[in-house]
Amino acid sequence: MSTETRHPELPRSLGLRDLILLNVVAVLNLNLVPVAAAGGFPSITLWLGALLLFFLPQGIAVAEFATRYPEEGGIYLWTRKLFGDTHGFVSGWCYWTNNIFYVPTLLLYLVGIAVYIGGPAFVPLAENRGFVFGLSMVLLWSFTALNLRGLGVGKWVNNLGGIGAVGATLVLLGVAAAAFTRSGGQGLHALPGVTGLLPTLSEWRTVSAFSVICFGLVGLELGSVMGDEVRDPRRNIPRAALVGGLACGILYLAATLSLLAALPPGELSVVQGILQAFERLGSLAGVSLLMAPLAFILTLSIAGATSAWLSGSARIPFVAGLDHYLPEALGRVHPKWRTPYVALITHAAASSVFVGMSFIGAGVRDAYLTLLELAVILQLVPFVYLYLGLIRVAGQPGGHYRNPLVPQLAGLAGLLATSLALATAFVPPASVESPLQYEIKMIVGTAIFVGFAAALPRWRRAAMRERS
């Protein structure tokens, strides 16, 4: 089977501004902040460690590989170039299937926040399964329809989402500052000393938040997945990763501190935690009437993230279809809009199934956590390849960095952080009632998805040999 495939020409719709906002909306997902903050103030230490050891190396890796391999496919293409067809497919498969789970979590979060726009009378709808499922489906297929028209149309949802993510975080920080100024710190939780920022043996399960934090810092590579649709990718993708990455790191830390200052970790809801914190801070600052506007800005942010991950990750099965690892139909381009329409529709259909399945015997909160747990570990697998590849190419000509120590050290740090995140993903969170059931679900689920990915290229090659 040939490892080099000629891809159909796609419109180059993404410029530097679009890429920066794409990075922001892909990385800065405030829906993950309450999950990470549930570990209390030690989560700040975990954030700092993940930013230094995982996020910074990710930006270095994106700059290096976007310079070497600027074509469509991103992390799937990079892995295939460096480690061969089977490893490339495993990386791309995990990246795509993780997003089949992750897009539904964004939809559940989107609906859970959007009800606040209508005021207190509409808030109970966030726990109404029929309402959440119906609105999630409408939103999912609306985003799909927009992206079928091309990134020239779909990017505006992403751009509005990036602006909304920054705006919502700044509003939250502004209200936190106003609450502190007005109350003199009364009613807020002060930052503890150094020992209070470290996980303790009695609360060792809080380290499970590290995997969620690393998962929340994924996204700088998304622009490279759409490399053939980026203007001057070798120049613009590294610049966008730098600007967007700095903004996201600072805003994530500030948002987590705001939540921890507002509420005890045990009182934070995984779905409405941001609005809970705002309600508390707003009452102290005397600006509670801003709840509905903040919910609207948050809704824009989550809508942009949903659209970005839907459209970006759908490029993986598109390229895999062109490479004959998945059905060739996934590589088809719409004759009018020049978009990978079959891959987009397939992605949306698969996510629709998992949205429906997540409500079988589970409430909205449990459904959200179940999907998130399945997504985290699958998303981290491609980053093992990313950092191993970064170590491999260090010092070879044609890269972004002249000094080989930069990619070498970044690769080692990223590999260490990813390994730790994968290990902590198997640590059951404190809210889990049955650790054994959690472990079985994680081990069996991972084995099924990774095992299938490793076997599928061999099946496809055997089938192609029989046809020939």
N, C-alpha and C positions, 0 to 999 in steps of 0.2 A: 504494500500500500504506500503510495507516495505521501511524503510528509510535507510537500510543498504544493499548495493549492492556489490557483489564481482566483482571487475574490472579485465579485462584481463591483463595479464602481458605485460608491455611495456619495451623496452630497456632503461636502465639508461644511457643516452648519455651525460648529462650535469654535468660538474665538476665545481669547484669554479671559475676558470677563465671564463668559459662560462657564468656562472650566473652573474658575475660582468659586463661583456660586454653586456649581455642581459639587465641588469638594466640600463646601460648607454644608450644603443640604444633605449630602451623603454621610458625612462624618458626624456633624453636630445634631444628633438625635436626642432631644431632651427626654424622650420617652424612656431612655435607658438610665437617666440620672436617678430617679427614685429607686430603681432596682439596685444600683450600685450603692446608693446612700443608705440602703437598709442595713448595711454593715456598720453604720455609725461613723464617728470621726476617723477611725483607722482607714476608711475608704479613701481619705485624702492621700495617705501614704501610698496606697495601691494605685491611685491615679498618677501620682508623681513618678512611681516606678514604671508604670505602663507608658507614660509619655516619653520617658528617657530611653527605655529599653525596647519598646515596641513601635511607638509612633514615629519618633525621629528616624530610626532605621528604615521604617516603611517609606518615608519621604525620600530618603537617600536611594532606596531600591527603585522607586518609581522614576526618579530622575535618571538613574543609570540605565534601566531597561527601556524606558521610553526613547532614550537616545540611541540605543543599540537596535531595538526592534519596535519602530513606531506604528506597525500595522495593526489592523483590527484583531482583537482577541485578548490583549492584555496579559493577565497572569496565566491564562491557559496557553497562549502562544509562547510566552517566555519559558514556561516549564517544558513544553514540547521541544523547543529548540535546544534546551540544555540537557534534558534527561530522557528524551525519547517519547514515542507516541503514547505508550501505556500510561506513563507518569503524567504526561500532559493531559490525557483524558481524565485521570483520577482528580487532578487539580481542578480542571474546568468543571467536572461533574459536581464535585463538592461545592464549588463556588456557586454554581447555578441552583442546585437543589436546596442549598441553605437559604437562598433567596425565595424559593417557592414557599418555605416556611416563614421567612422574615417579612415578606410583603403582607401576609395576613396579620402578623402582629402589629404592623403599622396601621392597617385598616381598623383593627379593633381599637387601637389607641386613638386613631383619628375620630372615630365615632364617639368614643368615651369623652373626648375633649369637646367635640363640636356641640354636644347637647347643652353645654354651659353658655353657649351664645344666646340661647333662648331664655335663659334665666332659671331660677330654682324650680319652676314647674316642670321643666323638661329634663332635669338632671336624673330622675329615676329611670328614664328611658335607657340610660347607659347599662342597666342590668336586665333589660328586657331582651331576651335572646332573639326573638323574632325581629324586633326593630334593628338590633345590631347586625344581624345576619343580612337582612334586606338592604339596609343602607350600605353595608360593606360591599355587597355585590354591585350595587349601582355605581359606587365610586370606583371599584376595581375596573369595571368595563368602560367607564367613562375615561379613565386614565389610559386604558389600552387603546381606545378609539383615537384619542389625541395623539398618542405616539405612533399609531399606524399612519398618520399623516406626515410623519417625519420629525426629526429633531428640530427642524426649523419652526415647528409648531410646539412640540412637546417640551422644548427647552424653556419656554416661557413659564410653564408650571414649575420646572426645576428652579428657575431664577427667582420667581416669587417665593418659592419655598426657602431658598437660601437667605433672601432678605428677611423673611418671616422668622427664620431660626435665630438670626442675629438680633432682630428686633425684639423677639420674645425674651431672649436672655438678658438683653439690656434693660428691658422693662422690669424684669424680676430683680435685677441687681439694683436698679434705681429705687424700687419700692423697699428693698432690704435696707439700703442706705438711709432712706427716709424714716423707716421704722426705728432704726438704731438711733438716729439723730433725735427723733421726737420722744422716744421712750427712754433714752439714755442707756439702752441695753437691757432695760427691765422687760422680762417676758421672753427674751431671746436666750439661746443656748450659746454660751461663750466657747471660743476655741480652747480646747484643753492644752495641757503641757505636752512635752515631747512624748512622755510615756503613754498619754491618752491617745496619741496618733498611731500607736503600734498595736497590731492584733495581739490578743492574749491567748494563752493556752486554754482558758476556760471558754473562750469564744472563737475557737479555731475555725469553726464553720464559716466565719465571715470572710475567709480567704477565697471562698467560692465566687465572691464579687470580682476577683481579678480577671476571670475569664470573660465576664460580662463587660468589664471595662475595656479589655483588649478588643472585644467584639465591637464595642461602641466606637473605637478608634479606627476601625476599618473603613476604607472609602477613598483614600487618595489615589488608589489604582483604578478607580472606576472610569475616569476619563480615558485611560489607556485601553480599556476594553473596547472603546469606540474609536480607536486610533485612526481608522480610515475616514472618520467623520469629523476630525479635528483639523483646523487650519494650522499649518506649521507645527506639528505635534512635537518634534524634537526640541523646539524652543519653548512652546507655550505650556506643555504638560509639566516640566520641572518648575517653571515659574509659578504656575497655579498651585502646585503642591506646597511650595514654600509659603506663599501668602495665605492660602486657605488653611494649611496645617497650623500655622502660628495662631491664627484667629480661633480655630476650634479648640486647641489646647488650653488657651487662656479662658475662654468662655465656659468650657466644661468644668474646670476647677472652680470658677466663680459661682456657677449654678449649683454645684454640689454643696459648697459652703453655705449658700443662701438657704437651701433646703434643710441642712443640718442645724442652722441657726434658728429656723422657724419651728421645727417640729422634732420630737423624739423619733428615732428610727423606727420604732415599733408601730408608730401611728401613720407612717407614710404608706399610701396606697400605691401599688405598682402601676396603676393606670392613670389615676387623677392626682398623683403626688405633687406635680408642679402646681396645679391649681389649689390644692390643699395649702401648700406653703404660701402661695400668693394671698389666699384668703386670710391666713394668719398674719402675714406681714402687712397686708393692706389694712386690716383692722387696727394695727398698731400705728400705721402711718396715716390713717384717716382717708384712704383712697380705695375703699372697697368697691366703689362703683366702676372701677376699671376692670372688674372680673370678666364681663362679657367681651370688651375689646381685646383683652389678653387672650381669651379663648379663641377669638377670631384669628389673631396673629399666629397662635400656636397651630390652629387648624391649617392655615396656609403653609406653615413650616412642614407639618407632617404630610400634607398632600404633595408637596414638592419632593420630600424624601421617598414617598411611595412611588411616584412617577419616575424618579431617577433610578431607583433600584429595579423597578419593573423593566424599564427600557434598557438600562445598562446590562443587567445580568442576562437578558434575553439574547444579547449578542453572543454569548457563549454557545448555546445550542445552535445558533445560526452558523457560526464558524465551524463547530463540530459536524454539522450537517454537510458543509462544503468539503470537510476533510473525510467524509464517509464513515465517521465513528457513530453518528446518529443517523436516522433516516434522512436521505438526501432532500426530502421535501422541506426540512427545516432551513435549508440554505437558500430557499427561494426568495426573490426580491419582488415587491409589488411593482407591476409594470408602469403604474402612474406615479406613485409616491416614492419609489426607490427605497423602501424600507423592508426589513426582514419580517414580513407580516405573519408568516406561518409560525416562526419562533415566538413572536410576541403573543399571538393568540394561544399557542400551546402553553406558554408560561402563565398567562392569565387563567386558562382553564384548569391547570394543575393547582394554582393557588386557590381557585374557587372551591375545588374539592377539599383542600385542607382547611379552609375556613369553615365549611360545613361539618367536616369530621371533628373539628376542635370543640364543637358544641355538644357532641354526643356524651351525655352524662357528666358535663362539666359546666360550671358557671363561667362568666366572662373573665373573671380574674384567673381562674385555673386554666382556661383555654389560652389566655395570653402567656402565662408562664410556661405551659407545655410547649407551645410553638417556639418560644424564645429559647428554651433549653435545647430543643432539637437543632435550632439554627446555629447556636454558638459554636459547637464543636465542629460542625461541617465547614463553617467559615474559616476556622483556624487552620485546617489541613492544608489549603493552598499556600498559606504563609510559611509553612515549613519548607516547601519547595522554593518559595520566594527568597528566603534568607540563605538556604543552601546554595541556590543559584548565584546570589550576590557574592558569596565567598568564592565560588568557582570562577567567576568572570573577573575578579579583582586583578588588576594589572594587565589584562588583555587590552589590545588597542581597540579604539572605536567607542569607548565608553564616555561617560559624563565627567568622571573624576580622574585627574592625572595621577594623584597620589593613591597607590593601591591600598594603603592603610585605611582610608575612609570606607570603602565598601567592605573590606575585611572585618574591621571592628564593628561596623553596622550590622553585617551579616551574623556575626557571633552573638551580639547583643540581642538582635531580633530573634534568633533561633532559641536563645535561652528563655526570653520572655514568652515566646509562643509555646515552648515545651511546658513552662510553668502554667500558662493559661490552659493548655489542654489537660494538664494534671488536675488543676483546681476545678475544671468543668465537671469532673466526676465527684467533687465534694458536694454532698447535698446541702442546699441552703438551710438556714435555721428554720424556715417556714415549712419545710418538708416533713410530713408526719411519718412517712415510711421510707427511711434511707435505703432499705433493701430493694423496694420497688423502684426507687429512683435509679439505683445502680443498674438494675436489670434493664430498665428502659434505655438508659444511656449506652450500655455496652452492646445490647442487641441492636439498637437503632444504628449505632456507628458501624457495627460489623456488616449489617445488611447493605447500607449505602456505599461504604468504601469497597466491600467485597464485590458488589455488583459492578461498580466502576472499574475495578481491576480486571474483571472477567469480560466485560462487554466488548472492548476492542478485539480480543481474541475471537469472540464469536463472530463479530463483523468481518474480520479477515477471513475466517473459515468460510463464511457464507459467500463472500465475494470470490474466493477461489473456486467454490462449487459452481457458481454462475458462469465463471469464465472457462 
